[in-house]
Amino acid sequence: MLLRSGRRLAAGGGGGGGGAPRGSPPGGGSPLNSSRRSSRRPRPSGSSPTSSPGQIRSPPDDGDGQPPPPRRRRRGEPPSPSPVPGTATSEAAVAGLPIPEEIQEEILLRLPANSVLHCRAVCRSWRHIASTHAFLLRHHRRQPEFPLVTSFRNPAPADQWMPNCLDAILLRSAERRPIFSFPRPFCGGFPITASCDGLLIVGGYICNPTTRQRAPISRWTIDNIVGLYRHEPSGEYRVLYFASSDTPSEVYCPICYCVLAVGSNKPRQIPCSVTPMDEEIIGAPGPMIFGRPVLIHGNLHLHWKKRRGTRYNRILVFNTVAESFRQLRPPAVNPRNYTRLLAMDGMLAMSVSKERVMDMSIFMLEDYDHEVWVFRYKIKLPTMEIRRFQDQGDWWAEVVSEEGDILVSCFGWLLHCDNKGNLVSKFQYNDDLPAISPHRIKESLIQHAFFKEGTKK
């Protein structure tokens, strides 16, 4: 039969020079296409090609068991991500249904800030999802906190070098990410004085390195900045600073603490009671505050020390809601040691090391109400490996994460060690000694009104 039908087709194709083969549809075409057309059944009247909301239907076929080719994406429609097999998302993708907005939001939440900004330009729906305040707040809370390092890349002589570049160190990916370069007016000293919620105070400005926005803190110059915090009842970001005071008060205090809302020109004084022993610390030029303030349970914790000949130290606690002070006892360690306040596992902690940094001891405040400190563990630095990068002199080390990661600054290198003392990664710098900043940054895309007001001015 096959041979005969083949002969007939051959004969039909060769005879007459223009006749169509027997059995072919009018107008030309192959018998296979004709059978496909004839096998299609008409759609019942009243039926819709799309499924109802929440219903996943199997895609129609062409009669031969094969699904039709994928539909072309319309302009403004977001591309569908690769579905996970065996899930409702994968079935919806196979059926040609749009991905639910909740799933799209969860995907965007897992992207870094720079990628979220790029996704906003893809389509209107993604721009809408990634621009709401609720999304930006959730995205900020998911971001890791990066330590900051300033470097000296000036062509000037070494004795005139000033920090002019700021980098964020991504510990998990062993990456160094440039944040910004300081303008010349800021090169007269270390410019970063406070940090909070992805915001930095640089000189007399508050800035967001992620969104590249900045605004002046106030019309007046503010020195001796202690910290930056968010006042929850009002939603304002406020600056805490101190200044010398000759105003008589019920409790003697040679300095006064003031609070100023960002963008405002009306500071407000905060009373701070001190003990006779505290007068030795805060006399004359004021206290030496070591490290950055640590925010725990809505309180800013400041580490007080005398500038010279330290024999006594104290932790000053500032309630950011009531805006009042109290004092907290530090762990029983030598106050002459190198100490820094930290936040670990939601608790206040302190790292302690001697001048020659060979190891670091971690103490944690387990009972906050009764001020009970306990020794948690000790981190021994890999001295022999560090000597490969700096064979003479001492180095500088800081605990820079809640997991106990340590950054070691030595000659032309920045070394990353874990809480076991293992050398994890290294970063080479062009200068002699990269400086580890006490402040950290957490990327934020949240919009603030004071940036818009600063732009108008």
C-alpha positions in Angstrom: 0.0 0.0 0.0 2.8 2.4 0.9 4.5 1.7 -2.4 1.3 2.2 -4.4 0.4 5.4 -2.7 4.0 6.6 -3.2 3.7 5.8 -7.0 0.5 7.7 -7.2 1.9 10.7 -5.5 4.9 10.6 -7.7 2.8 10.2 -10.8 0.5 13.0 -9.7 3.4 15.3 -9.0 5.0 14.7 -12.4 2.0 14.7 -14.6 0.8 17.9 -16.2 3.5 20.0 -14.4 1.1 21.8 -12.1 -1.4 19.5 -10.7 -1.7 19.1 -6.9 -1.3 15.6 -5.4 -4.4 13.5 -4.9 -5.9 14.0 -1.5 -4.3 17.4 -0.9 -6.5 20.3 0.2 -7.4 23.1 -2.1 -4.7 25.8 -2.3 -1.8 23.5 -1.8 -0.3 22.2 1.5 0.6 18.8 2.8 -1.8 16.0 3.9 -0.3 16.2 7.4 -1.3 19.8 7.9 -4.7 19.0 6.5 -5.2 16.2 9.1 -4.1 18.6 11.9 -6.6 21.2 10.8 -9.4 18.6 10.5 -8.6 17.1 13.9 -9.1 20.4 15.7 -12.5 20.6 17.3 -14.4 23.9 17.6 -14.5 25.6 21.0 -17.9 25.4 22.7 -19.8 28.7 22.6 -19.4 30.8 25.8 -16.1 29.2 26.8 -13.1 31.4 27.6 -9.6 30.5 26.6 -8.4 31.7 30.1 -9.0 29.9 33.3 -10.8 31.5 36.2 -8.8 33.1 39.1 -7.2 30.5 41.3 -7.8 27.7 38.8 -5.0 26.0 36.9 -5.9 24.4 33.6 -3.9 22.2 31.3 -2.8 24.0 28.2 -4.6 23.2 25.0 -2.9 21.1 22.4 -3.0 21.0 18.6 -4.5 17.6 18.3 -1.3 15.7 18.3 -0.7 15.7 22.1 1.9 18.6 21.9 1.3 22.0 23.6 1.3 25.1 21.5 4.4 27.3 21.3 4.9 29.7 24.2 3.1 32.9 24.1 5.2 36.0 23.4 5.5 38.4 26.4 3.6 41.6 25.9 5.2 45.0 26.4 5.2 46.0 30.1 4.7 42.4 31.3 7.3 41.1 33.7 9.3 38.0 32.6 8.3 34.8 34.5 11.1 33.4 36.7 12.0 29.7 36.3 9.4 27.7 38.3 10.4 25.0 40.8 9.2 21.6 39.5 6.3 20.1 41.5 5.0 23.3 42.9 1.9 25.3 42.2 4.1 28.0 40.7 5.5 25.6 38.2 2.0 24.4 37.2 0.9 28.0 36.9 3.9 28.8 34.7 3.2 25.7 32.5 -0.4 26.8 32.2 0.7 30.3 31.0 -0.8 32.0 34.1 0.9 35.1 35.7 3.0 34.6 38.8 1.1 35.8 41.9 2.2 39.2 43.2 3.0 37.8 46.6 5.6 35.4 45.1 7.1 38.1 42.9 7.5 40.2 46.1 9.3 37.4 47.9 11.7 37.0 45.0 12.5 40.7 44.9 13.0 40.8 48.7 15.9 38.4 48.3 17.8 40.6 45.9 20.5 43.2 46.9 19.6 46.8 46.8 21.3 47.5 43.5 19.4 44.7 41.8 16.1 45.9 43.1 16.8 49.3 41.6 17.4 47.6 38.2 14.2 45.5 38.5 12.1 48.7 38.9 12.9 49.6 35.3 11.7 46.2 33.9 8.0 46.9 34.1 5.3 48.8 36.0 4.2 46.0 38.2 7.7 45.4 39.5 8.2 49.1 40.0 4.9 49.2 42.0 5.9 46.2 44.2 9.5 47.4 44.9 8.5 51.0 45.7 6.0 50.6 48.6 7.2 51.6 52.1 6.3 48.2 53.5 8.4 46.4 50.9 11.4 48.8 51.4 11.2 48.3 55.2 11.1 44.5 54.9 14.0 44.6 52.3 16.1 46.7 54.7 15.6 44.4 57.6 16.8 41.4 55.5 20.0 43.0 54.5 23.3 42.1 56.2 25.4 44.6 58.1 28.7 45.4 56.4 31.8 46.7 58.2 33.4 49.9 56.8 37.1 50.5 56.0 38.7 53.8 55.1 41.8 53.9 53.0 44.5 56.4 52.1 44.9 56.7 48.3 46.3 60.3 48.1 49.3 61.1 45.9 50.5 63.4 48.7 53.4 62.5 51.0 52.8 59.8 53.5 52.8 62.2 56.5 50.0 64.3 54.9 47.7 61.4 53.9 44.1 61.7 55.0 41.3 59.1 54.6 39.4 59.8 51.4 37.9 56.4 50.3 35.3 54.3 52.0 34.7 50.6 51.3 32.2 48.0 52.6 33.6 44.6 53.3 31.3 41.7 52.3 32.6 39.0 54.6 30.6 36.0 53.2 31.5 36.6 49.6 35.1 38.0 50.3 34.3 41.1 48.3 35.3 44.7 48.7 32.6 47.2 47.5 33.4 50.9 47.2 30.9 53.1 48.9 32.1 56.6 48.0 35.1 58.9 48.0 35.2 61.8 50.4 35.3 65.3 48.8 38.3 67.4 49.7 36.5 69.5 52.4 36.1 66.2 54.4 39.7 65.2 54.1 40.9 67.1 57.2 40.1 64.2 59.5 38.0 61.1 60.0 34.6 62.2 58.7 32.1 59.5 59.7 30.7 60.4 63.1 27.4 58.3 63.3 25.5 55.6 61.5 21.9 54.2 61.8 19.6 52.3 59.5 21.8 52.6 56.4 22.4 56.4 57.0 25.8 57.9 57.7 26.7 61.3 59.1 29.6 62.6 57.2 30.9 66.0 58.2 27.8 68.2 58.6 25.6 66.0 56.3 23.5 63.0 56.6 23.7 60.7 53.6 22.4 57.4 52.2 25.2 55.8 50.1 22.7 53.3 48.6 20.4 55.9 47.1 23.2 58.5 46.7 21.2 61.1 48.6 22.4 63.7 51.2 21.1 66.6 53.2 22.5 69.0 55.8 21.9 68.0 59.4 21.2 71.6 60.4 22.1 75.1 59.6 24.5 75.2 62.5 27.7 73.3 62.9 27.4 70.4 65.3 30.5 69.0 67.0 31.0 66.1 69.4 28.3 63.9 67.9 27.6 60.8 70.0 25.0 58.9 67.9 22.2 58.9 65.4 18.9 57.1 66.3 15.3 56.9 65.2 12.7 58.2 67.6 9.9 55.7 67.3 7.0 57.8 68.6 7.6 60.5 66.1 9.5 58.6 63.4 12.1 61.3 63.3 15.9 60.7 63.0 17.6 62.6 65.8 21.3 63.4 66.6 22.6 63.0 70.1 25.6 65.2 70.9 27.3 66.9 73.8 28.8 70.4 74.5 30.4 72.2 77.4 28.0 73.7 79.8 28.3 76.5 82.4 24.6 76.5 83.2 23.9 75.8 86.9 21.7 72.8 87.5 20.5 70.6 90.4 23.2 68.0 89.5 26.6 69.2 88.6 27.7 68.2 85.1 30.5 70.0 83.2 28.9 69.0 79.8 25.3 68.9 78.5 23.8 66.4 76.1 21.5 67.8 73.4 19.1 66.2 70.9 18.4 67.7 67.5 16.0 66.3 64.9 17.6 66.0 61.4 16.7 69.1 59.4 15.7 71.1 62.5 17.5 74.1 64.0 16.1 73.8 67.6 18.2 71.5 69.8 16.8 70.3 73.1 18.9 69.7 76.2 18.7 66.3 78.0 19.6 66.1 81.7 22.3 63.7 82.6 23.1 62.9 86.2 26.6 61.8 87.1 28.4 60.5 90.2 31.5 62.2 91.8 33.7 59.5 90.2 32.1 60.3 86.8 33.3 63.9 87.0 36.9 62.6 86.5 35.8 61.1 83.2 33.7 63.8 81.7 35.8 66.8 82.9 37.5 69.4 80.7 37.1 68.4 77.0 34.5 65.8 77.7 34.4 62.0 77.8 36.2 59.7 75.3 33.5 57.5 73.8 35.1 54.3 72.5 33.6 52.7 69.4 30.1 53.3 68.2 26.9 53.3 70.3 25.2 49.9 70.3 21.4 49.9 69.9 19.8 47.1 72.0 16.2 47.0 73.3 15.6 50.6 72.2 18.6 51.9 74.1 21.8 53.4 72.9 24.8 52.1 74.9 27.9 54.4 75.0 31.2 53.3 76.4 32.8 56.1 78.5 36.5 56.4 79.2 38.8 59.1 80.4 41.1 60.4 77.6 44.3 59.7 79.5 45.3 57.5 82.4 42.1 55.5 82.4 41.4 53.7 85.7 37.6 53.7 85.4 35.1 53.3 82.7 31.3 53.2 82.5 28.5 52.4 80.1 26.0 55.2 79.6 22.5 54.0 78.5 20.3 56.4 76.5 16.6 55.5 76.1 15.7 56.5 72.6 11.9 56.7 73.4 11.9 58.5 76.7 15.2 60.3 75.8 16.7 59.8 79.3 20.0 58.5 80.7 21.0 55.9 83.1 24.2 54.0 83.8 25.2 50.4 83.3 28.1 48.5 85.0 30.7 47.1 82.5 32.3 43.6 82.9 35.0 43.3 85.5 38.0 43.7 83.2 41.0 46.0 83.2 39.8 49.4 81.9 43.2 50.0 80.3 42.6 47.1 77.9 41.2 47.7 74.5 37.4 47.3 74.7 34.6 47.6 72.3 30.8 47.3 72.7 29.0 44.9 70.4 25.6 43.3 69.7 25.5 39.5 69.6 22.5 37.3 69.5 20.3 40.2 70.5 22.4 40.9 73.6 24.9 43.5 74.6 28.5 42.2 74.4 32.0 43.5 74.8 35.3 42.5 73.2 38.4 42.8 75.3 42.1 42.6 74.1 45.5 43.9 75.2 47.7 46.3 73.4 49.5 43.5 71.5 46.4 41.9 69.9 47.0 38.2 70.1 43.6 37.2 71.2 40.2 38.6 72.0 37.8 37.8 74.9 34.1 38.1 74.4 31.8 39.0 77.4 28.0 39.0 77.1 25.4 40.7 79.3 23.1 37.7 79.9 21.0 39.3 82.6 20.2 42.9 81.4 18.1 43.9 84.4 20.6 42.7 87.0 23.7 43.6 85.0 25.2 40.1 85.0 28.1 39.7 82.6 29.6 36.3 81.7 32.6 35.3 79.7 31.5 33.6 76.5 34.6 32.6 74.5 38.1 33.6 73.4 39.3 34.1 69.8 43.0 33.4 69.2 44.3 35.2 66.1 46.6 33.3 63.7 49.7 35.1 64.6 52.1 33.2 62.4 49.9 33.8 59.3 49.5 37.4 60.1 53.3 37.7 60.3 53.4 36.7 56.7 51.9 40.1 55.8 53.5 42.2 58.5 56.7 40.9 60.0 57.3 43.8 62.3 55.3 46.0 64.6 51.7 45.5 65.8 48.5 45.3 63.9 45.0 46.5 64.5 42.0 44.1 65.0 38.3 44.6 65.4 35.3 42.3 65.9 33.0 43.4 63.1 30.0 41.0 63.1 27.5 39.3 65.5 29.1 36.0 64.5 32.5 37.1 65.9 34.3 37.8 62.6 37.5 39.8 63.0 39.2 42.2 60.6 42.9 42.6 61.0 44.6 45.7 59.6 48.3 45.3 58.8 50.8 46.8 56.4 49.0 47.1 53.1 46.5 44.3 53.9 43.2 43.7 55.5 42.7 40.1 56.8 39.4 38.4 57.7 39.4 35.8 60.4 36.5 33.8 61.7 35.6 33.3 65.4 37.8 30.2 65.4 40.8 32.2 64.6 41.1 30.9 61.0 42.3 33.1 58.2 39.3 33.2 55.8 40.2 35.9 53.2 42.5 38.8 52.5 42.2 42.2 50.8 45.2 44.1 49.4 45.3 47.9 49.7 47.4 50.6 48.1 48.1 52.3 51.4 50.1 51.4 54.5 47.4 50.9 57.0 43.7 50.7 56.0 41.6 51.9 59.0 38.7 49.8 60.3 35.8 52.1 61.0 33.7 51.5 64.2 30.6 52.2 62.1 28.8 49.8 59.8 26.2 50.1 57.1 23.1 48.2 56.2 21.7 48.9 52.7 18.4 50.8 52.7 16.2 52.1 49.9 13.7 53.7 52.3 12.9 57.3 51.3 13.2 60.1 53.8 11.5 63.5 53.8 14.7 65.4 54.9 16.5 64.4 51.7 13.7 66.1 49.7 13.8 69.2 51.9 17.5 69.4 51.6 17.3 69.2 47.8 14.8 72.1 47.7 17.0 74.3 49.9 
